Amino acid sequence: MNKKSGESSGADRISSLPRDILQKILGCLPLHDADLKHLELNSCEFNPPPNFQGFRSLVTLNFQFVTFEPMSFQVLLSSSPLLERVSMICCSEFDSFIIEAPNLRIFKFSSTANSLCFRRTPLLEEIVLGMPFNMLESFTVPEPQLTLDNIKILNFKNLIFSEVEWIAYVLDLINRCPNIERLLITSYAFTSCACACTRPLQSQEMTMTHSAMKQLKSVDMTLMWVNKTEMEFLKHVLAYATALEKIYIATSAEIRHRGMKMMEEMKRFPRASPNVEFIYHS
């Protein structure tokens, strides 16, 4: 049979079907026959059968408000050798969360865990960590158990910069990722969190080795409150980041004047890198 013009020999006729029809087709297949590459679950329970062996072709995994047994999720990760991107937002609580995924490149986590441990993740380059919106009162800073030389990007979401524990957490993670090139921090957006720091940062909490900052090239801080804690943090970064090229600061329009004043003050801080570009936006 002659092929139509523009039709490739490897055309995927199933993927082009409407979504509702595609879901019905896949729903009739056994798990081991479902050639699944992208899995997204929202507001549901993930409860695979006892003999579940993961999805061999899975590339991206996105869970949001999903409840599950920790062991079943561990099996899902370790049994998906092609998995590159994992996102977990406001999901089940973990005691010790172990991530094993040999092809993982981006890991996003905004749930509750007492500790995070990365094993056999040689390609992991970006970690996105945040505080889930539905756990503001009870959420505690997880204890990271990792030292990853391959991490290039650290991205913190919904960070409360008035809490010393969170700042110490950021600094500790930077120390554990000595080849980080880009640091992104988005502060929690509500004014109730714009209060002053409950106590000043101690010198030991701001300790940062030269090796942990030598590759850092850019720092992006969004929704800053222009408080003393943020200034101390940036002062510390400028003092150690020998390869720093850019600092981007964004505040709300209501504190534009304070933000511009802070930027001018920051330009006078001693810095290890002589050619830092300062960018301010409100």
N, C-alpha and C positions, 0 to 999 in steps of 0.2 A: 504494500500500500504506500502510495506517495505521501510524503509529509507535507503539511501546509507550510506556506512561506513563513519563515521566522520561527518555526517550531523546532526546538532543539531535540536531539535524540534522547537527552536525559530529563525531559520535562516531568515535573512532579504534579500529576493531575489532582492528587488528594489535597495538597496544601492550598490550592487555589479555590477550593470549595468554600461556601459560606461557613461561618464559624459554628453555627448551631448544627449544621449537617456534619461537619468534621467531628464535633464532640460526640455525636451519636455513633459515628463509625468507630471512633477510638474506644468508646464505652463498651462496645461489643467484643473488643479484643482482650485476650488474656494479658496480664501485665508484662510477661516476657516477650509478647509480640508487639507491644505498643512502642514504636520507634520514636520515643519522646525526646525532644531536644530542649524544649523550654517549658518549665513547669511553674505556674503561678497560682497560689491558693490564697484566699482572703476570707477571714471570718468563718472558719470551719475547723473541723477536727481531722488530723492526719493519722489514720489508724490502719496501716498496711497489714496484710495477713502474716502469720508466723513465718512462712517460707519466703518472705519478701527478700529479693536480692538486688534491689536498686534498679536504676535505669542506665543501661550501658552507654546510651548515646546522649545523655543529659548534658547540656552545656550551661544553661542558666537556671537558677532556682530562686524564686521569690516567694517568701512566706510573710503574710501580714495578718496579725490577730489570729494565728493558727495555734491550736493546742495539740500536743502530741507527747508521747513518752520519749524521754531523752535518748534512750537506746535505739529506738526506731530511726531517729534522725541521724544518729551516729552511723548506723548501717547505710542509710541513704547516701551520706557523704562519702564514706569509704568505698562504696560499691558503684560509684559513678566516676570512672577514671577520666572522662573528658570534661568534667565540670570545671568551668572557668569563672563564673560569677555566682556569688551567694548573697542573698539579702534576707535578713530576718528582722522584722519590725513588730514590736509588742507581741511576742510569742510566749510560749511556755517558759517558766523559770528553770534555770539550770543551777546545779551546785558547781560542778566543774565541767566546763564546756570544752571538749577536745575536738579540734578541727583537723581532719586528715583528708586531704584532697590533692593529689600530686600535680594536677593541672590547674589548680586554682590561681587566679590572677587578681580578683577583686573580692573583698569580703566586707559586707556591710552588716552591722549588728547594733540594733537598738532595742534590746531586751534585757532581762535580768539574769546575771550569772555572778557567782562568787569569784570565779576565776576563769580566765581564757588561756587555753594552751594550744599552740600550733605545732603539729607534727607532720613531717613529710609534706611540706608545702614549698618546694624549692622555687616555684615560679610566682609566688605571691608578691605583688608590687604595691598594692593599695589597700589600706585598711580604713574603713569608715566606721567610727564609733559614736554613738549618741545615747542620750537619755530619753527613754520612751515617754510620750506625752501623758500616758495614763498611769505613770508610776512616779510622779514628781515627789510625793511625800515619802514614799517608802524606798525609793531607789538608792542603792549604795554603790560606790565606785568599785568595779570588779578588780581583782588582783591579776594583773597580766603576768603570764608565765611564758615569756618568749624572748628570744634574741634572734632577730632576723636581719641578716645583712642585705637581703635583696629588696627590702621595703623602700620604695621611692616616694610614696605619698601617704601622709597621715591626715585624715579628715575627721574633725570632731564636730558633732552636731548638737545643738541645744545645750551648750556648755554654760553652766552658771559660774561666771567668773568672780562672783563674790564668795565662793566656797573654796577655801584653801585646799581641801582634799582633791578637788577636781584639777586645780592648777598643778599640784604635786603629781597627779595621775598623768597629765599631759607631759610633764617634764620626764617622768619615769619612762613613758613609752618612747619618747625621743631618744633617751639614753639607750634603749633596747634596739633601736633601729638606726645604727650609725651611718648608714648611707642614704638617709632621707634627703630628698631634694625639694619637696614642696610640703608646706604645712598650711592647712586650712582650718579655721576655727569660726564657727557660727554660734554666737551667744544666744541664750534663751531670750525670747522676744518680749516677755511681759515685764511691765515696769516694776512689779513687785519684787523682781529679782535684780533690780538695779541698785540695791542697797549696798552700803559700804561693807568691805570685808570684815568678818567677825573678829579676826585677829590678823596681824601682819604676817607675811611669809617669813619663815625663818631661813637663815643662810643655808642650812643643810637641806632644806626643801628646794632651794633654788640651785643646788649643785648640779652642774652640767659639764661633762668632760669636753675638751676641745674636739676629740674624735667624733663625738655624737653630733656635732654641728658643722663639720668641715665641708660637707657636701650640700648643705641647705642653700637653695638659690632664691626661693620666694616664700613669702608669708602673706596669707590673705586672712584678715579678721573682719567679720561682718557682724553688724548690729552691736557694735561696741557701746559701752556705757560711759567710757572715758573715766574710769575710776582708777584709784591708785594701784590696785592689783594688776590691772591690764598694763599700766605704764611700767611697773616693775618687771613684768614678764617681757615686754618688748625691749626694755633696756638690757635685760639679760641676753636676749637673742642677739641684739646688735653687738654686744660685747664679745660674743663667741663665734658668730657665723662668719667665717673668713671668706666664703664664696657667695655671700648674699648679694643678690642683684635687685630685688624689688620687695617693698612692703606696701601692701594695699590695705587701706583702712576704710570701712564703710560704717556710718552711723545713721540714726534716724534724723529726719529734717529738723525735729524739735530741738536737737542739741548740736546743730550745725556749728554754732559759734564755739562751743566747747571742743568740738572735734577738730576744727581748724587750729585752735590754740594748742591743742595737744600735739598735732602734727608738727607745728613749728617748734615746740619744745623737744619733741623726739628727734628732730634733725640735729639738735645740739648734743645729743647723747654720744659718748665715745663709742666708736664702732670699729670692728675688726676688718670690715670690708670698706674700702674707700669710696666706691662708686655705687652706692645704694640709691635706687630711684624710689622716692616716696610719692604715693598716689592716694588722694583722699576723695571720697565720694559720700554724699548724703542723699 
